[in-house]
Amino acid sequence: MQDTEKDLSKQSTESSDDLDLQSEQTYDSVFWSVLSRMQEYLIPLVNEAFGKHYSPNARVSLKPMKQVTRGIEGSLNRRDTDSMATIIEDSDHSGMDYHFECEAWPGNAIAIRIAEYAVGSAFQSVKLTEMGAEMFLPYSAVIFLRADSLSRDALTMTIHYPGGTASYNVPVIRIRSYSIDSLFEKKLLLLLPFYAFNFEKDLGNMDSDSTQIHQLMKNLDDICGRLSLLAKSKEINEYQKAFLMEIMNRVFQKMAIKYQNITKGVDQVMGGYIIKTYADEILEKGIEQGIEQGIKRGIGQGIEQGTNRTMLYAVDNYVTKLHVSEKEACETLGFDYSEFLKAKDVPVS
């Protein structure tokens, strides 16, 4: 995968705060938000949905989420698309356009929206030819987050034009069709935030069953562990790892908001990983700042200040998120409690 760490390092994982998961429509924003930070992972999703064989080195160019098109009467209409992108192989300089719709509730109604977006995109790419003009519809697919009763693997789009009819398929991706193993084997990391939908129907029973909660926590720990390995091998960077964990946690928290035992268990797993990731990032920045200050104050003192700043930040966040004592937070995060108390008395600039 292409390394986007240089560009993403300028962003903060806290930018996920702008995702208000209070309505079903915001799951669309979740998909776009993850895609915009991990656009190279659109390639395996396209390969999976459309049976393509793009290489990991293909270039991905995201298109604006808001498309402005001009209606027949001359009015301007703005449409929000979940994702529009062009993928370009070195051997194909023109590239192909791909469009994904993320839908919480399965049904045929999404086909209308796909048709609107497809035609809008085609109008933007219309070209003059010797015979007149030609336009290109993007490849479209829909991601169903919840289970549905339909067994078909695609929606059929039919176009009637003067003198004939044409039809094409819009592939359907169902979150329930993928296990943790298959998501990672196929590198479908863009679908990870919606893993929670696999458990939605069972949340009521699960909340009163410690065995089921333990299994859920085990599954989430497995996902976080695999993401950590990908970060360690540089297939994703630390920012991308933290962002995925944060979004997964927030989707789970929204979905299970009525079930305190589940939300607590999820936060114990996801929250710990997220905070440790924040701590690693701050530690790195703290050491860099400390070394710079160390030129004047002494290297040892500078690094110690950066480490103390990291410890105070991580413990404070852990206490706030999980409502535990500072001592418990230190034990979980691997900090010496006496050193933490000592650091609290040192002014932090």
C-alpha positions in Angstrom: 0.0 0.0 0.0 1.1 3.5 -0.6 2.4 5.3 2.4 0.3 8.3 3.2 1.8 8.9 6.6 3.5 12.1 5.6 0.2 13.7 4.6 -1.8 12.2 7.4 0.6 13.2 10.1 -0.7 16.8 9.8 -4.1 15.7 10.9 -5.3 14.7 14.4 -7.3 11.7 15.4 -9.5 14.2 17.3 -10.9 15.3 13.9 -13.3 12.4 14.2 -15.2 14.6 16.7 -17.0 16.2 13.7 -18.8 13.0 13.1 -22.1 13.3 14.9 -23.5 9.8 15.0 -27.0 10.9 15.9 -28.8 9.8 12.7 -28.7 6.9 10.3 -27.5 9.2 7.5 -24.3 9.9 9.3 -23.0 6.4 8.6 -22.5 7.8 5.1 -20.2 10.4 6.6 -18.3 7.7 8.5 -17.5 5.9 5.3 -16.4 9.0 3.6 -14.4 10.1 6.6 -12.5 6.8 6.7 -12.0 6.8 2.9 -10.6 10.3 2.9 -7.9 9.2 5.4 -7.3 5.7 3.9 -8.0 6.3 0.2 -5.4 3.6 -0.9 -7.7 1.0 0.7 -10.4 1.8 -1.9 -8.4 -0.4 -4.3 -9.1 -3.7 -2.5 -12.8 -2.8 -2.0 -13.2 -2.0 -5.7 -11.4 -5.3 -6.5 -13.8 -7.1 -4.2 -17.0 -5.4 -5.4 -16.4 -5.4 -9.2 -14.0 -8.3 -9.7 -11.2 -5.9 -10.7 -7.5 -6.6 -10.4 -6.0 -3.3 -9.6 -2.5 -3.4 -8.1 -1.8 -1.8 -4.7 0.2 0.9 -6.6 -2.8 2.2 -8.6 -3.5 5.8 -8.0 -6.7 6.9 -6.2 -8.1 10.4 -6.8 -11.1 11.3 -4.6 -13.8 13.5 -6.0 -15.7 16.1 -4.0 -18.4 14.6 -1.8 -20.7 17.5 -2.8 -21.5 17.6 -6.5 -23.1 20.6 -8.1 -25.1 19.9 -11.2 -27.2 22.1 -13.4 -30.8 21.1 -13.9 -32.7 21.3 -17.2 -34.4 24.6 -16.1 -31.0 26.1 -15.3 -31.1 25.7 -11.5 -28.1 24.5 -9.5 -28.6 21.3 -7.5 -26.1 20.0 -4.9 -25.9 16.3 -4.2 -24.0 14.6 -1.4 -22.2 11.4 -2.5 -20.9 8.8 0.0 -17.8 8.3 -2.2 -16.8 9.1 -5.7 -13.2 8.3 -6.8 -11.1 7.7 -9.9 -8.6 4.8 -10.0 -5.8 5.1 -12.4 -3.3 2.3 -13.4 -0.1 3.3 -15.0 -1.2 1.5 -18.2 -4.6 3.4 -18.2 -4.0 7.1 -17.9 -7.7 8.0 -18.2 -8.8 5.9 -15.2 -12.2 4.7 -14.2 -14.8 6.3 -11.8 -16.2 4.4 -8.9 -19.1 5.3 -6.6 -20.1 3.6 -3.3 -23.3 4.2 -1.4 -23.4 3.2 2.3 -26.9 2.3 3.3 -28.1 1.5 6.9 -31.4 0.0 5.8 -31.4 -2.4 2.8 -34.0 -1.9 0.0 -34.4 -0.9 -3.6 -34.9 2.8 -2.8 -31.2 3.3 -2.8 -31.2 2.6 -6.5 -32.9 5.9 -7.2 -30.1 7.8 -5.4 -27.4 5.8 -7.2 -29.1 6.7 -10.6 -29.1 10.4 -9.7 -25.5 10.4 -8.7 -24.4 8.3 -11.7 -26.1 10.6 -14.2 -24.7 13.7 -12.4 -21.2 12.3 -12.6 -21.8 11.3 -16.3 -22.8 14.9 -17.1 -19.6 16.2 -15.6 -17.5 13.8 -17.8 -19.5 14.2 -21.1 -17.3 14.5 -24.2 -17.8 15.8 -27.7 -17.2 13.3 -30.5 -17.3 13.5 -34.3 -20.7 12.0 -34.2 -22.1 14.1 -31.3 -21.3 13.4 -27.7 -20.6 10.5 -25.2 -20.9 10.2 -21.5 -19.5 7.6 -19.0 -21.5 6.3 -16.1 -19.3 5.4 -13.0 -19.1 1.9 -11.6 -21.5 2.0 -8.7 -22.0 -0.3 -5.7 -24.0 -0.3 -2.5 -22.9 -1.4 1.0 -25.8 -2.7 3.1 -24.9 -2.3 6.8 -27.9 -4.3 8.1 -29.1 -7.8 7.0 -31.8 -7.9 4.4 -34.1 -10.6 3.0 -32.9 -10.1 -0.6 -30.7 -12.9 -1.8 -29.5 -11.3 -5.0 -25.9 -9.9 -5.2 -26.8 -6.9 -7.3 -29.4 -4.2 -8.0 -30.4 -3.9 -11.7 -30.4 -0.5 -13.2 -32.4 -0.2 -16.5 -32.1 2.7 -18.9 -34.7 3.3 -21.6 -33.6 5.4 -24.5 -35.1 6.2 -27.9 -34.9 3.0 -29.8 -33.7 0.6 -27.1 -33.1 -0.4 -23.5 -29.9 -1.1 -21.6 -29.3 -2.6 -18.1 -26.4 -3.0 -15.8 -25.8 -4.3 -12.3 -24.9 -2.5 -9.2 -23.1 -4.9 -6.9 -24.3 -5.3 -3.3 -21.9 -5.7 -0.4 -23.3 -7.0 2.9 -21.3 -6.4 6.1 -22.7 -9.7 7.5 -20.9 -11.6 4.7 -17.5 -10.8 6.1 -15.7 -12.3 9.1 -12.8 -10.7 10.9 -10.4 -13.0 9.0 -11.9 -12.2 5.6 -11.9 -8.4 6.3 -8.2 -8.5 7.0 -7.3 -11.1 4.4 -9.0 -9.1 1.6 -7.7 -5.8 3.2 -11.3 -4.4 3.4 -10.3 -2.0 6.2 -12.8 0.6 5.0 -15.6 -1.8 6.2 -14.2 -2.2 9.7 -16.1 0.7 11.3 -19.4 -1.2 10.5 -18.4 -4.5 12.1 -20.8 -3.5 14.9 -23.8 -4.2 12.7 -23.0 -7.9 13.0 -24.2 -7.8 16.6 -27.0 -5.3 16.5 -29.9 -7.9 16.6 -28.3 -9.7 19.6 -27.5 -6.6 21.8 -30.5 -7.1 24.0 -29.7 -10.7 25.0 -25.9 -10.0 25.0 -26.2 -7.2 27.6 -27.3 -9.7 30.3 -24.9 -12.5 29.2 -21.3 -12.1 30.4 -20.2 -14.9 28.1 -21.4 -13.1 25.0 -19.9 -9.8 26.2 -16.6 -11.5 26.8 -16.6 -13.0 23.3 -17.4 -9.6 21.8 -14.5 -8.1 23.7 -12.3 -10.9 22.5 -13.3 -10.2 18.9 -12.6 -6.4 19.3 -9.3 -7.2 20.9 -8.4 -9.4 17.9 -9.2 -6.5 15.5 -7.2 -4.0 17.5 -4.3 -6.4 17.7 -4.3 -7.0 13.9 -4.4 -3.2 13.3 -1.4 -2.8 15.6 0.5 -5.4 13.6 -0.4 -3.6 10.3 0.9 -0.4 11.9 4.1 -2.1 13.1 4.7 -3.5 9.5 4.0 0.0 8.1 1.1 -1.1 6.0 -0.9 1.6 7.8 0.4 4.4 9.9 -0.3 5.2 13.5 -2.8 7.9 12.7 -4.8 5.5 10.5 -4.8 2.8 13.1 -6.0 5.2 15.8 -8.7 6.7 13.6 -10.1 3.3 12.7 -10.2 2.3 16.4 -11.9 5.6 17.4 -14.6 5.3 14.7 -15.3 1.7 15.5 -15.6 2.6 19.2 -18.0 5.4 18.4 -20.2 3.3 16.1 -20.5 0.7 18.8 -21.2 3.2 21.5 -24.1 4.7 19.4 -25.5 1.4 18.5 -25.4 0.0 22.1 -26.2 3.2 23.9 -29.1 1.5 25.8 -26.9 -1.4 27.0 -24.4 -0.3 29.6 -22.6 -3.6 30.1 -21.8 -3.8 26.4 -20.7 -0.1 26.1 -18.5 -0.5 29.1 -16.9 -3.7 27.8 -16.3 -2.2 24.3 -14.8 0.9 25.8 -12.5 -1.2 28.0 -11.0 -2.8 24.9 -11.2 0.0 22.3 -10.5 2.9 24.8 -7.4 1.3 26.0 -5.9 0.8 22.6 -6.9 4.3 21.5 -5.4 6.0 24.5 -2.2 4.0 24.1 -2.0 5.1 20.5 -2.5 8.7 21.6 0.2 8.2 24.2 2.6 6.8 21.6 2.0 9.8 19.3 2.4 12.3 22.1 5.5 10.5 23.5 7.1 10.8 20.1 6.3 14.5 19.9 7.3 15.0 23.5 10.7 13.4 23.0 11.3 15.5 19.9 10.4 18.7 21.8 12.4 17.5 24.8 15.5 16.9 22.7 15.2 20.3 21.2 14.9 21.8 24.7 17.6 19.5 25.8 20.2 21.5 23.8 19.7 24.2 26.5 18.6 22.2 29.5 20.4 18.9 29.0 19.1 16.0 26.9 18.1 13.8 29.8 15.9 16.5 31.4 14.2 17.3 28.0 13.3 13.7 27.4 12.1 13.2 30.9 9.8 16.2 30.5 8.3 14.8 27.3 7.7 11.4 29.0 6.0 13.0 32.0 3.8 15.0 29.7 2.7 11.8 27.9 2.0 10.0 31.2 -0.1 12.8 32.6 -2.1 13.1 29.3 -2.7 9.4 28.9 -3.8 8.8 32.5 -6.1 11.8 32.5 -7.8 10.6 29.3 -8.1 7.0 30.6 -9.7 8.3 33.8 -12.1 10.5 31.9 -13.2 7.9 29.4 -13.5 4.8 31.7 -14.3 6.5 35.0 -11.5 4.6 36.9 -9.1 5.9 39.5 -5.7 7.3 38.6 -4.0 4.3 40.2 -6.1 1.8 38.1 -5.3 3.8 35.0 -1.6 3.7 35.7 -1.7 0.0 36.2 -3.5 -0.6 33.0 -1.3 1.7 30.9 1.9 0.4 32.5 3.0 3.5 34.3 4.5 3.6 37.8 1.9 5.2 40.1 4.5 6.8 42.3 6.2 8.3 39.3 2.8 9.6 38.1 2.2 11.3 41.5 5.6 12.8 41.3 5.0 14.1 37.8 1.7 15.7 38.8 3.7 18.0 41.1 6.0 19.1 38.3 4.7 22.2 36.4 4.0 21.3 32.8 4.7 24.1 30.3 
